[in-house]
């Protein structure tokens, strides 16, 4: 009885703690949503807290009618899609050879790759290399310097090492080459780690703004995060929102509404995609945790 009672107390405390964590996690998203659809006056007066007041969608109208925001949104989608493709291909091509225990020079090559994880030349040498290669103000400056994340490569290599060596040997006996083994056997068996890497790289590209800030000069190439930074920090939409507010009496849209609407629109794709890859993410995140 005492044991069952202690388990009941533990379950109650655990459930209460989990509910609290769910609230702490979800309330900021909810708050951004209700701020973005409330009237500008109610937001500026601090009345919006638990529910939207005087609901209107004028902030989203401003966003979707602004060509620079829509163009940057398309750029972000393209950078994310192309960047994830480059990342997955380059990471897999690096991890697969290093997963072979009998590869000549494997240890030295692995040490060379891992060395870059702890030592970096810095921003100025990196910019000089990108400039010397003629990639400044091009999409390649976004895709090439971040082609491989060493930590993700190590995770993928660990997964490849857990694939039975017998499959590799039997494929060689049947006349398959390394490239065919990689495409026909290794990759189909590596769906969990590939989905995990997809999530890691996609979120990183979607939220990235610093490479674009450093390497891109033309606004037509800016991703959504740069435009969002300018709106949040510099208030670029203040004039436009004031004009819309003057034109629509009683439905004024403040800059604060537009800021939260932009943030909400920016994180929405990640929120939509994550549930579909979450099960693979759990499997991939546990790579190498159990041996034997």
N, C-alpha and C positions, 0 to 999 in steps of 0.2 A: 504493500500500500504506500509506504513512504517513497519507494522507488518510482512508482507510477505518478505520485503526486509531484515529485521533483521534476520528472519529465514533462508533466503538464505545465508547471511553472516556467520551465525552460522554453517550451513551445510557445507559450503566451508571450513571453518577453521577446522571443525571436520573431514572431509574427508582428508584434508591435514595432520592433526595430525595422523590419523589412518594409512595413507600410510607411513608416517615417521616411526611409530612404527613397521609396517610390515617390512620395510627395515632394521631397527635396529635389529629386531629379526632374519630375514632370512639371512642377509649378512654374519654373522659369520659362518653359516653352509655352505653357498656357498664358502666362503673363504677357509674353511677347505677342501672342495672338490677339488677346483682348485689347492691348494698347493699340495695335495696328488698325483695328476696326472701330475704335471709339472716336468720339469727336475731339478735335484739337483742344477745345476749351476745357473739357473735362480732364484731359490728360495733363494739361499745363497747371490745372488747379489741384491735381493730386487726388481726384475722386475715384479714379479707376484702380481697383485693387483685386476684387473677387469676380466681377462681372463687367462686361462691356457696357458703356453708357452712350446713348444716341448712336447706335450702330450705323456705320457707313463704310463704303469700300473705296473712298476717294484716294487713300494712300496707295492702294494697289492700282488704281487707275493711273496715277502719276507714274508709277513704276513701269507698267506695261505700255504706256504711251511714250516713254522716254527712249529714243533710239539707242542712246549710248548704253543704257542699262541692259536692253535686250541684246545688243551686240556683244556686250561683255559676258552675258549669260551664255550665249552661244559659244563664245571663246572658251569659257570655263568647261563647258561640256566637251568641246573638242580637245582641249588640253588634257582633260581627265581621261577620255577614251584613248587618245593616242599615247599618253604617258603610261597608262596601265598596260597597254599592249607592249610598249618598249620595255617596261619594267619586268613584266612576266617573261618575255622572251630572253632578255639578257640575264636575269636572275637564274632562270632554269638552265641556260647554257653554261653559266658559271658553276652552278651547284652540282650539276650531273657529273662532270669529270672529277670534281673534288670528292664525290661520294664513293669513287672507286678506290678501295684501299690499296690496290696494287699499281696504281698509276705512278709512273716515275716522276719524282719531284713534287709529289702531292703536298708534303709537309711544308716545303719551302714556299710553294705557291699559295697555300692556305695562310701561312704566316704573312706573306706579302699583302694579301687581301685584307686580313684582319688588322694589319698595321694601320691601314687607312681609317679604321674605325676610331682610333684613339689619337691620331695625329693628323692635323689639317693644316694646309698652307696658309689659310686665312682668306678673307674676302678679296683683298687687293690682288694677290697672285691668281686667285680663281677668276676674277674679272679679266685680268690680263690674258689668261689662256683663252677664255671665251671670246675676247675681242680679237686676239691673234688668229683664231680660227674663223673669224668672220661671222660669228653667230649672234652678235649683239643686234637687238631689234628684230629678231626672227623667232619663229616658234621653236627652233632647235635649241635656243638658249634655255628654254623651259624643259625640253625633253631629254637632252643628252647629258647635262651635268648631274642629273638625278636618276640616271638609267638603272643603277643598282644600289640598293640599300644593303649594307653588309650584314646587318642583323637578320634581315629577311632571308638573305642568301644562306646564312647558317641554319636557319629553321628549315628551309627547303632541302638543304644538303642532309640534314638529320633525317628527314622523312625519306629521302631517296636511299639512305643507308639502311633503313629498316625494311626495304623491299628485299625479299629472299634472293640470295645470289644464284640459287638454282634456276630461277626464271631467266636470268641473264645468260647462264651457261647453256641452258637448253635452247635458247634462241640462237646462240652462236653455232651450236651443233646443227641446227636447221638451216644455217646459211645466212642468217640475218646479220647486218652490219650494225655498228653502234648507233648510227642515225635512225635506222629503222627500229631498233630496240627502244630508243628514246621516244619515238613518236607512237609506236604501236603498243608498247608494254608499259613503260614508265609513266608517261603522261596520263593515260587512262586510269592508272591505279593511284594517281596523285591528285584526285579531285579535291579532297579536303584541304590540302596545303595550298593548292592553286586558288581555291575560293578564299582562303584566309589571306593570301598575298594580294588577291584582288581587292579585298576590303581594306587592307592596310594601305596599299598604294592609292586606291581611289579616294579615300578620305584625305590622305596627305596632299594629293593633287588638288582636290576640290577646295581645301582650306588654305592652300599655299598662296602667298602674295609677295613674299620677299624676293624670290627670283625675278618675278615680273617687275617689281619695283626697281630692281637693280639693272636688269638687262633690256627692258622694253622702254622705248621713248615715244612711240606713237599710241595715241589713245585708242585707235581702232583695234589694237592688239591686246588691250588690257583685259584681264579676266575679271570676273564678278567681284572678287575679293578686293581688288584695287579700287574699283568704283565704290564698293561698300565702305572701305577705309576712308575715302575722300568724303563720303556723305557723313559718316559718323564723326570723323575728326575735324574736317574742314567745313562741314555744313554746305556742300555744294548745291543742295536742293532747296536751300532756304528761300531764294528768290522765286523759284518756280512754285513752291508750295504756297507762298504768300499770294502770288498771282491767282492761283486756283482758289484760294480761300476768299479772295475779294470777289471773284466771279461767281462763286456759289455761296450766297448768303445763308448763314445758319449751318453750313456744312464745312467749315474751315478745316483745312488739313495742315497741321503743324509739322515742322521738320521732325519732331519726335516720333510722330506716327510713321513717317516715311522711313526713318531709321529702323524701327522695329519691323516694319513690313519687309524691308530689304533683307534684314537678318533672317526673318522667318522664311522668305522665299529661298534664301541661300542654303539653309540647312534642310529644307524639305526633301530634296532627292536622297540625301543620306538616310533620313528617317524612313523613307519608303523602301529603299534597297536593303537596309540592314536586316529586317526580319527574314528575308529570303536566304541570306547567307549566314545567319547567326549560328545554325547548327554546324556548319562547316568551320566557322570561326572557333567554336568550342573545341572541336576535334584538333584543329591545327594549333591552337594555343597550348595544347597539352603535349606537343611533340617532345619526345625525349624525356618526359617526366617519369615514365615507368620503363624499366629495363628488366630483361630476363625472359 
